[in-house]
Amino acid sequence: MPQEIERRFLIRELKRPWPQVLKLDRIYQGYLEQANTSRSLRVRIYGDDTAVLTIKEGRGLVREELEESISFAMGRSLLERADHCLEKYRYHLEGGWELDIYRGVLTGITILEMENPEPDLTLPKWAEGEEVTDSLTNLHLARLATQLNGAGENFNLFYTHLLKRLPTMVITGGPCSGKSSVMAVLKEEFPNVHFVPEVASIVIGQLGIVPIGSKLSQRTLQEAIYRVQSLFESTSLDFAASEGKEAVIFDRGSMDGAAYFSGGVKGFEKTFRTTAVAEYAKYGKVICLGVPSKTVYDEMKSNNPVRKETHRQALMLDRSIQWAWNIHNRYLYVSPVPIWEEKVEQVRREIKKFLAKK
């Protein structure tokens, strides 16, 4: 499937003059919801005579895209059956920029895009805004349009949330590293931070699949976790913004799944049609807690029926998780310490520093 490489910016202000407008399209597009959260199925109508059906897979800067022209009648029929729709004007500008000005309930939202961008691409002087390549797609906006229908005066609140990119942090680590317990303690100390529980434990508990065993069972589990993780993260960010939180902290992040693939990071990237770089971009900081000694591990494991790994397996996973995350540019490994309060204090300090730099 061909690749689409694109960067997107949510614009706060446009300044005249713009570059010359080479072409103007009026676009109607709709989306049919897919079970696979990394895939989108889109029908797009240009003007009064052209329709295109598009499948996209992946997230962030690089996505796979398959696009085919269809009859205008088929396009109209699919648009009428779409789960979410939006309308926009697209200005094709000199210099390669595409300016999308949204209509209907999304009036006031403006996105500036560049396909096949240079590595050092920055916003032009005539535009001010925030990059949303990894966080705000047209599918997100179409879903927002569905929510906004009838919202009226609440639109300004929604738009503020779109512009506010909340800082995100991951606290991860091997089995029984204490991350969930640390988060439970610190949640009370940081009421302005939204703490999100571990998705893996929820999925394992509900499906009864353990993270060890055959390669097939591991892959099935990790696919389920990745889908649910994506849903949890997007929903949590929306909720945190609406509640006025300062940041979001996740108990594990998407790259944790790479530790359970026989092919490691490369196997993870191939399975989910993503890249480690794209996954890293979701999180501003990663703290990895080390697995404790065997005595402490066995005691903690006895209090968690979901945990099935031996101490040796836990140490192997600890190394795999470090390998999955340690290229992140704001990665910190916290070595196991004999005194529990010391580990809590280390994480507490890191959260404070993270919030101070947001």
C-alpha positions as CSV (number, residue, x, y, z in Angstrom):
1,M,0.0,0.0,0.0
2,P,1.4,3.4,-0.9
3,Q,2.6,5.7,1.9
4,E,1.3,9.2,2.8
5,I,3.8,11.5,4.6
6,E,2.2,14.6,5.9
7,R,2.5,17.1,8.7
8,R,-0.5,19.0,10.1
9,F,-0.8,22.2,12.1
10,L,-3.8,23.6,14.0
11,I,-3.8,27.3,13.2
12,R,-4.6,30.0,15.8
13,E,-4.0,33.0,13.4
14,L,-3.5,33.6,9.7
15,K,-1.8,36.8,8.5
16,R,-2.2,38.4,5.2
17,P,-0.9,38.1,2.6
18,W,-1.0,34.3,2.0
19,P,0.9,32.7,-0.8
20,Q,-0.9,32.6,-4.2
21,V,-3.9,30.3,-4.3
22,L,-3.4,27.8,-7.1
23,K,-6.6,25.9,-6.6
24,L,-9.7,25.8,-4.4
25,D,-11.8,22.7,-3.6
26,R,-15.0,22.4,-1.7
27,I,-14.9,19.1,0.1
28,Y,-17.5,16.9,1.8
29,Q,-16.1,13.8,3.5
30,G,-17.4,11.1,5.7
31,Y,-16.0,8.2,7.7
32,L,-17.3,4.7,8.4
33,E,-16.1,3.5,11.8
34,Q,-13.7,0.6,11.8
35,A,-13.0,-2.1,14.4
36,N,-9.3,-1.5,13.8
37,T,-8.6,1.8,15.5
38,S,-5.4,2.4,13.4
39,R,-7.4,2.2,10.1
40,S,-9.9,4.7,8.6
41,L,-12.3,4.3,5.7
42,R,-13.1,7.7,4.1
43,V,-15.4,8.8,1.3
44,R,-14.6,12.3,-0.1
45,I,-16.6,14.3,-2.6
46,Y,-15.1,17.2,-4.5
47,G,-17.6,19.8,-5.8
48,D,-20.5,18.3,-7.7
49,D,-18.9,15.6,-9.8
50,T,-15.9,13.8,-8.2
51,A,-15.8,11.1,-5.5
52,V,-12.9,9.2,-4.0
53,L,-12.8,6.3,-1.5
54,T,-9.7,6.1,0.7
55,I,-8.3,3.6,3.2
56,K,-5.6,4.8,5.6
57,E,-3.6,2.8,8.1
58,G,-1.2,3.9,10.8
59,R,-0.7,7.1,12.8
60,G,1.4,10.2,12.8
61,L,3.8,11.4,10.1
62,V,3.8,8.3,7.9
63,R,0.7,6.4,7.1
64,E,-0.3,3.9,4.4
65,E,-2.9,5.1,2.0
66,L,-4.9,3.5,-0.7
67,E,-7.1,5.8,-2.8
68,E,-9.5,4.9,-5.6
69,S,-11.9,7.0,-7.7
70,I,-15.6,5.9,-7.5
71,S,-18.8,7.0,-9.2
72,F,-20.3,10.2,-7.9
73,A,-23.5,8.3,-7.1
74,M,-21.7,5.8,-5.1
75,G,-19.8,8.5,-3.2
76,R,-23.1,10.3,-2.3
77,S,-24.6,7.0,-1.2
78,L,-21.6,6.2,1.1
79,L,-21.6,9.8,2.4
80,E,-25.2,9.5,3.5
81,R,-24.4,6.3,5.4
82,A,-21.2,7.6,7.0
83,D,-20.9,7.6,10.8
84,H,-19.2,11.0,10.9
85,C,-19.0,13.8,8.3
86,L,-17.4,17.2,7.8
87,E,-17.2,20.0,5.3
88,K,-14.3,22.2,4.4
89,Y,-12.7,24.4,1.8
90,R,-9.2,23.4,0.8
91,Y,-6.8,26.1,-0.6
92,H,-3.8,24.7,-2.5
93,L,-1.2,27.4,-2.0
94,E,2.0,28.2,-3.8
95,G,4.9,26.5,-2.0
96,G,3.1,23.2,-1.4
97,W,1.0,24.2,1.6
98,E,-2.7,23.1,1.8
99,L,-5.0,25.2,3.9
100,D,-8.2,23.6,5.2
101,I,-10.9,26.0,6.5
102,Y,-13.7,24.0,8.0
103,R,-17.4,24.7,7.7
104,G,-20.6,23.8,9.5
105,V,-20.3,23.1,13.2
106,L,-16.5,23.1,12.8
107,T,-16.4,26.7,11.5
108,G,-13.5,28.4,13.1
109,I,-11.1,25.4,12.8
110,T,-8.2,25.8,10.4
111,I,-5.6,23.2,9.5
112,L,-2.4,23.8,7.5
113,E,-0.9,20.7,5.9
114,M,2.3,19.8,4.0
115,E,2.8,16.6,2.2
116,N,6.3,15.1,1.8
117,P,7.7,17.7,4.1
118,E,11.4,18.5,4.6
119,P,12.8,17.3,8.0
120,D,13.3,20.9,9.3
121,L,9.8,22.1,8.2
122,T,8.4,24.9,10.4
123,L,5.3,27.0,10.1
124,P,5.5,29.9,7.6
125,K,5.6,33.5,9.0
126,W,2.0,34.1,7.9
127,A,0.6,31.4,10.2
128,E,0.7,30.7,14.0
129,G,-0.4,27.5,15.6
130,E,0.5,24.1,17.0
131,E,1.6,20.9,15.3
132,V,-1.0,18.2,15.6
133,T,0.4,15.5,13.2
134,D,0.3,12.9,15.9
135,S,-2.8,13.9,17.7
136,L,-5.6,15.4,15.4
137,T,-6.7,13.7,12.2
138,N,-9.7,14.5,10.0
139,L,-11.3,11.5,11.5
140,H,-11.0,13.1,15.0
141,L,-12.5,16.3,13.6
142,A,-15.4,14.4,12.0
143,R,-16.1,12.7,15.3
144,L,-16.0,16.1,16.9
145,A,-18.5,17.4,14.4
146,T,-20.9,14.6,15.4
147,Q,-20.5,15.6,19.1
148,L,-20.9,19.3,18.3
149,N,-24.2,19.0,16.5
150,G,-26.5,20.8,18.8
151,A,-23.7,21.9,21.1
152,G,-24.1,25.6,20.1
153,E,-22.3,27.9,22.4
154,N,-20.0,25.1,23.7
155,F,-18.0,25.2,20.5
156,N,-15.4,27.6,21.9
157,L,-14.7,25.2,24.8
158,F,-14.1,22.3,22.3
159,Y,-11.8,24.5,20.2
160,T,-9.8,25.5,23.2
161,H,-9.3,21.8,24.0
162,L,-8.0,21.2,20.5
163,L,-5.4,23.9,20.8
164,K,-4.3,22.7,24.3
165,R,-1.9,19.8,23.8
166,L,-1.7,18.4,27.3
167,P,1.7,17.1,28.4
168,T,1.7,13.3,28.7
169,M,3.9,10.9,30.7
170,V,4.3,7.2,30.8
171,I,5.2,5.3,34.0
172,T,6.2,1.8,33.0
173,G,8.3,-1.1,34.2
174,G,8.5,-4.9,34.4
175,P,6.0,-7.0,36.4
176,C,5.7,-6.0,40.1
177,S,8.0,-3.0,39.6
178,G,5.5,-1.0,41.7
179,K,4.3,1.4,39.0
180,S,0.6,1.1,39.7
181,S,1.2,1.4,43.4
182,V,3.4,4.5,42.9
183,M,0.7,6.0,40.8
184,A,-2.0,5.3,43.4
185,V,0.0,7.2,46.0
186,L,0.9,10.1,43.8
187,K,-2.6,10.5,42.4
188,E,-3.6,12.0,45.7
189,E,-0.7,14.4,45.6
190,F,-1.3,15.7,42.1
191,P,-5.1,16.4,41.7
192,N,-4.4,18.5,38.6
193,V,-3.0,15.5,36.8
194,H,-5.2,12.8,35.2
195,F,-3.9,9.3,36.0
196,V,-4.9,6.6,33.6
197,P,-4.9,2.9,34.8
198,E,-3.0,0.1,33.1
199,V,-4.9,-1.2,30.1
200,A,-3.1,-4.5,30.0
201,S,-4.3,-5.7,33.4
202,I,-7.9,-4.7,32.4
203,V,-7.7,-6.7,29.1
204,I,-6.0,-9.7,30.8
205,G,-8.6,-9.8,33.5
206,Q,-11.5,-9.5,31.1
207,L,-10.3,-11.9,28.4
208,G,-8.4,-14.4,30.6
209,I,-5.3,-14.3,28.3
210,V,-2.0,-14.4,30.0
211,P,1.1,-12.5,28.6
212,I,3.2,-15.7,28.4
213,G,2.6,-18.9,26.4
214,S,2.3,-19.4,22.6
215,K,3.4,-16.8,20.2
216,L,-0.2,-16.7,18.9
217,S,-1.7,-16.0,22.3
218,Q,0.9,-13.3,22.9
219,R,0.1,-11.6,19.6
220,T,-3.7,-11.9,20.2
221,L,-3.3,-10.3,23.6
222,Q,-1.0,-7.5,22.4
223,E,-3.3,-6.7,19.5
224,A,-6.2,-6.3,21.9
225,I,-4.2,-4.2,24.3
226,Y,-3.0,-1.9,21.5
227,R,-6.5,-1.3,20.3
228,V,-7.9,-0.6,23.8
229,Q,-4.8,1.5,24.7
230,S,-5.4,3.8,21.7
231,L,-9.1,4.2,22.7
232,F,-8.1,4.8,26.4
233,E,-5.5,7.4,25.5
234,S,-7.7,9.5,23.1
235,T,-10.6,9.3,25.5
236,S,-8.4,10.2,28.5
237,L,-6.9,13.2,26.8
238,D,-10.4,14.5,25.9
239,F,-11.6,14.0,29.4
240,A,-8.5,15.6,31.0
241,A,-8.8,18.7,28.7
242,S,-12.5,19.1,29.6
243,E,-11.7,18.8,33.3
244,G,-9.0,21.4,33.1
245,K,-6.2,19.0,34.0
246,E,-2.5,20.1,33.6
247,A,-1.2,16.7,32.3
248,V,-2.0,13.1,31.8
249,I,0.1,10.2,33.2
250,F,-0.4,6.7,31.7
251,D,0.3,3.4,33.5
252,R,2.2,1.9,30.6
253,G,2.2,3.2,27.0
254,S,1.8,1.7,23.6
255,M,5.5,0.7,23.1
256,D,5.3,-1.7,26.1
257,G,3.7,-4.1,23.7
258,A,7.0,-4.4,21.8
259,A,8.5,-6.3,24.8
260,Y,6.1,-9.2,24.2
261,F,6.8,-9.7,20.5
262,S,9.4,-12.3,19.4
263,G,10.6,-9.8,16.8
264,G,10.8,-7.0,19.4
265,V,10.4,-3.4,18.3
266,K,10.6,-4.4,14.6
267,G,7.9,-7.1,15.0
268,F,5.7,-4.5,16.9
269,E,6.1,-1.9,14.1
270,K,5.3,-4.4,11.4
271,T,2.2,-5.8,13.2
272,F,0.7,-2.4,14.0
273,R,1.9,-0.6,10.8
274,T,3.6,2.1,12.9
275,T,7.1,3.2,14.0
276,A,8.7,3.6,17.3
277,V,9.3,7.2,16.6
278,A,5.5,7.8,16.0
279,E,4.7,6.0,19.3
280,Y,7.3,7.9,21.2
281,A,5.8,11.2,19.9
282,K,2.7,10.5,22.0
283,Y,4.5,10.9,25.3
284,G,6.6,13.8,26.6
285,K,8.4,11.7,29.2
286,V,8.9,8.0,30.1
287,I,9.8,6.7,33.5
288,C,10.7,3.0,33.7
289,L,10.8,1.4,37.1
290,G,13.1,-1.6,37.7
291,V,11.9,-5.1,38.9
292,P,12.7,-5.6,42.6
293,S,14.7,-8.5,44.2
294,K,13.2,-12.0,44.2
295,T,12.1,-11.8,47.8
296,V,10.2,-8.5,47.2
297,Y,8.9,-9.7,43.8
298,D,7.4,-12.9,45.2
299,E,5.6,-11.0,48.0
300,M,4.2,-8.5,45.5
301,K,3.2,-11.2,43.0
302,S,1.2,-13.0,45.7
303,N,-1.1,-9.9,46.0
304,N,-1.7,-9.7,42.2
305,P,-3.5,-12.8,40.8
306,V,-3.0,-11.5,37.2
307,R,0.8,-11.9,37.5
308,K,2.0,-15.3,36.3
309,E,5.6,-14.6,35.5
310,T,8.5,-16.0,37.5
311,H,11.1,-13.6,38.8
312,R,13.5,-14.7,36.0
313,Q,10.8,-14.0,33.4
314,A,10.1,-10.7,35.0
315,L,13.7,-9.7,34.7
316,M,13.7,-10.7,31.0
317,L,10.6,-8.5,30.4
318,D,12.3,-5.7,32.4
319,R,15.1,-5.7,29.9
320,S,12.8,-5.9,26.9
321,I,10.7,-3.0,28.2
322,Q,13.9,-1.0,28.6
323,W,14.9,-1.8,25.1
324,A,11.5,-0.8,23.8
325,W,11.6,2.7,25.4
326,N,15.2,3.7,26.0
327,I,15.6,5.6,22.7
328,H,12.9,8.0,23.8
329,N,14.6,11.4,24.2
330,R,13.2,11.9,27.7
331,Y,13.6,8.4,29.1
332,L,14.6,7.7,32.7
333,Y,15.3,4.3,34.3
334,V,14.7,4.1,38.1
335,S,16.8,1.2,39.5
336,P,15.1,-0.9,42.2
337,V,15.8,0.3,45.7
338,P,15.2,-1.6,49.0
339,I,13.1,1.2,50.6
340,W,9.7,1.7,48.9
341,E,9.4,5.4,49.9
342,E,12.7,6.2,48.0
343,K,11.2,4.9,44.7
344,V,8.0,7.0,45.3
345,E,10.1,10.0,46.0
346,Q,12.2,9.6,42.8
347,V,9.0,9.4,40.7
348,R,7.5,12.4,42.7
349,R,10.5,14.5,41.8
350,E,10.3,13.6,38.1
351,I,6.6,14.5,37.9
352,K,7.3,17.9,39.5
353,K,10.1,18.6,37.1
354,F,7.9,17.5,34.1
355,L,5.0,19.7,35.2
356,A,7.4,22.7,35.7
357,K,8.6,22.4,32.1
358,K,5.2,21.9,30.4
